[in-house]
């Protein structure tokens, strides 16, 4: 049994080695699950009792190690504001939850192996896995960071076809390749003529399954030409310590720094200045924004840029007479209700002001998961100032439009890992994607590099330029092929500019969204019903 566990852990190592920010190792994903599949097969073929339990815990161990090694940086942000022991315990939640869902997919695969053929069981494993990924991007504990298709963000030249499939096409590609490699490995253990023929057949199919998408992708990559439609954009990285920006450094001083950096690269034809998440850190009343001192400073700055727009992150709020929204808080001192927002604002050389309220909120930090069921905990959150789980949000994405008609997608931090959501911005008219973020919470870890790499996949899926402004590391520009054209260093105050090409064309993926995940989830439900019906049938037979 010990050998089985050690062999399975090789999958953890291969998955970690293939994952961003590692470069050029992503193809390892196409064989990384083989050691785990071999160990699972050893359990299935053995005479050991409680096989299902052993398969589940084996898979959980592998996936827990993999998740922890890739998103360890979650601990950094927590350790800065709480004791290390508490930070470790809370960090285990995202690691353990993802591993749990992955292990359930493997356990369901084992259940299928007991009642149907290998081929159908393999199909079940693939759709159960994609179903888990879709669930983990859709429910209130959403954290789709480890969706398998994201693994090719470091080798984006291999997945140009994501403009048709999105990242779920990558997940499908990875799993089918692994299952073919697994069957090839099993056939090599035998020396009969039938086994030799099977080896040759599996090798041919595996080679075609792996190489054809790569060849198609490289052809798309080398032949892709952007239509000329330039717009001058400046992204700003103020390099402000995230633990100081709300406490030590006055908001007006931060705005002055942002204006200085913007002015250092601004030119007469600059149309967008992109500032990071919560760049305007002093909470502002949206209804009275034109009287806000930071707004007045930005308007003054824009006077020299005729068509200039500032797209910035901002802490804002709205006041209500009643609890108009489920997230509205009550201020006893003033006797009013209000919503606080992690928002984006666009300011221009007219009286128009546009707001967007972050939609994809971080579970537990920006929103209370399953708030309706846990409404009895509201007094507890209120005792802590209502800071956890209290942000308001909007249900659908928005597009900001400039004076000259340019459509910009304001994407705030965490939202950039949702392909379909960003695609919805494009469907609504966005001609480029503006990602504003504050990755400094994680420190100088691979978290910031992964976040940047995932933005390359959004560029490919939508064929839109990405202008990325981070509070500190990594800001930059990504073209429509997913190439990082220019990027900043970590922990430096700087500004970058580029003439990006705007695009109005809609890709197949933008038009149809996560259709692979939806179809796989429907099949996963069908397989689950099949397992439950089979279980009940066997139970009745045993009673007779």
C-alpha positions, 0 to 999 in steps of 0.5 A: 500500500505504501508503494501505491501512495508514493507512486500516486504522489508523483502525480502531485509533483508532475501537476505542480511542475506543469503549473504556472508560473513554470514555463514550457512545462505545461505539456506535462499535464497531458500525462500527470494523472497517469501515476494516480490512475495506476495507483487507483487501478491497483486498489481496484484490482486488489482484494483489499476491503473498503476500496472506495474509501481508499480511492477517495483518500488517495485522490484527496492526498494527491490533490491536497498536495498539488493545491497546496504547492500551487496556491500556498500564497493564500497563506501570505495574505492571511499571515500579515493580519493574523497569527500564523497558526490561525492563518494556516488553519484558514488557508487549509479551507481553499486547499482542502475544498478543492481537493475534496471536490476533485477526490469526489470526482475520482470516487464517483469514477470508482463507483462507475467501475463497479457497474459499467465498462472501463470506457463508460467509466472513463467518460464518467471521470471526465465529465465528473471532473469538468462538472466539479470545475464548473460548480467551483466557478458557479457556486458561492464558494467559487474559486476556479483558480485551479481549473485544469485548462488554466495550466496552459497559461504559461504556454499559451502558444499551445492553446490558441484554439481556446478562442473556440473552447475556452479553458474547459477545452483544455481540461478535456484535452488533458484528461483524454490524453491522460486516459490514453496514456494510462491505457498505453501504460497498462498495455505495455505490461503485457507481451501478447500479440493482442497487447502489442496491437493495442499498444500500437493503436493507443500510441497512434491515437495518443500521438494524434490527440496531443499533436493535432491541437498543438499543430493547429495552435501553432498555425493559428499563432503564427498566422494571426494578424491584428486588424489595425485600430490603435488607441494609446493607453497608459497603465499605472503601478503606484507601488503602495503597500496594501497595508498602508493605503487604507491606514497610513497614506492619505488618499489624496497623496495616493491620487497625486502619485497616480497623477504624476505617474500618468502624466509622465507618459501621457501624450496628446492622443492618450485615451485611457489612463488605467489605475489599479484596484482601490486606487482611490482608497477614500470611500466616496458617495457615488451620488455626490462624486462630483463634489469629491476632492479626489474626483476634482483632482482627476478632472483637473489632470484630464484637462490637458488630455482632450479625449482622456479617460481615467479608469480606476478602482475606487472604494464607494458607497450608496445610501438608502432609506430602506434595505433595498438590497440583500447586502445593505448594511444599517448604520445605527448612528445615522439611521440609514442603510448603505451598500459599500462597493469594491468598484471601478469608476471612469472619469472623463472630460465631461460631466458623465461618470460611470461606475461598475460594482465588482460582481465576482466577490472573494468568498468570506472576504468580500461576501458571506457564502450562502448568506441567505442560509447564514443570515443568523450570523449577520449580528456577528459580522456587524460586531466586527464592523460588517467588514467581512462579507459585506460588499454590494455587487451587481449581477452582470458585467458592465462596459465603460464607454469613452467620449470617442466611443471606445468600449472598455471592460472593467475587470476587477482582480479576482474576476479575471479568472472567469472566462465566460464572464469576461466574454460577456463584457466583450459581447456587450461591446468591450473592445479591450480588457482593463484588469485592475488589481491589487496582488500585493496582498500575496507578497512576492510569490507565484500568486501574482505571476499566475494571475498575470498568466491567466490574463493571457488566456482571456486575451486568447478567448476574446481576441482582445488586448489586456491592459493590466494595472496592478497596485504593485507587480505585475502591470503590463499589456497583453496582445490578442495572441496572448503575448505579454508585450511589456510588463513591470517589475515587482515592487516598483512605482512605474507607468507603462504605455502602448498603442493597443489595437481595438477589436470588434469581432466576436470569437466563437467562445465569446458567443457561446461561453462555457458550452463544454462545461454545461454539456459535461455537467448535464452528462455528469448528472446523468451518470450520477443518476445511473450510479444512484439507480444502480445502487438502489437496484443492488440494495433491493436485490440483496434484500431479496 
